[in-house]
Amino acid sequence: MKKKVALVCAACGSRNYMTDKNKDDATRLELKKFCKSCNAHTIHKETK
């Protein structure tokens, strides 16, 4: 089963993406995505 999580930009703090994640996984998700606010590829981390 999956749950929805929001991804927040590590540089500016804007929430740009929503994605699915396994419920059993305890680690926080980190992806390199494009941020529209920063106009660059930055690390996006999973929020609570």
N, C-alpha and C positions, 0 to 999 in steps of 0.2 A: 504494500500500500504506500502511496506517495502523499506528501504534504507540500503545500505551496510555501515558498520562502521569498522574501524580498532581498535584493542585492543592493548594497549601498556603496557609493564610490569612496575609496579611502582618502582621496585628495580633497574633494570638496564637500562630501557628505550628502549628495543628492541621491535619492532612490530612483534608479533608472530601470531596473529589470525585475521581473518576477520569474521564478523557475520552480520546477518540481524537485523533490529530494526524497529519498527513502526514509521512512520513519525510524528504522532501526539504526541508522548511521548517526553516531554521536559527535563526529567531528564537524567543525564549521566549514562551509563551502567557500572557496576562494577562486575566482575566475578573473582572467584578464579580458575586459570588455571595453567598448568605446563609450566614453562619457560625453554627452552633448554639451554639458556645461563647461567642462575643461577643454573640450575639442581635442582630446587625445585618448590613447589607450591606457587605462589605469587598472589597478587591482580593485575588484569589487568583492566585498565580503558579505556573508550572510548575516542578517540582523536577527534579533530575538523575535 
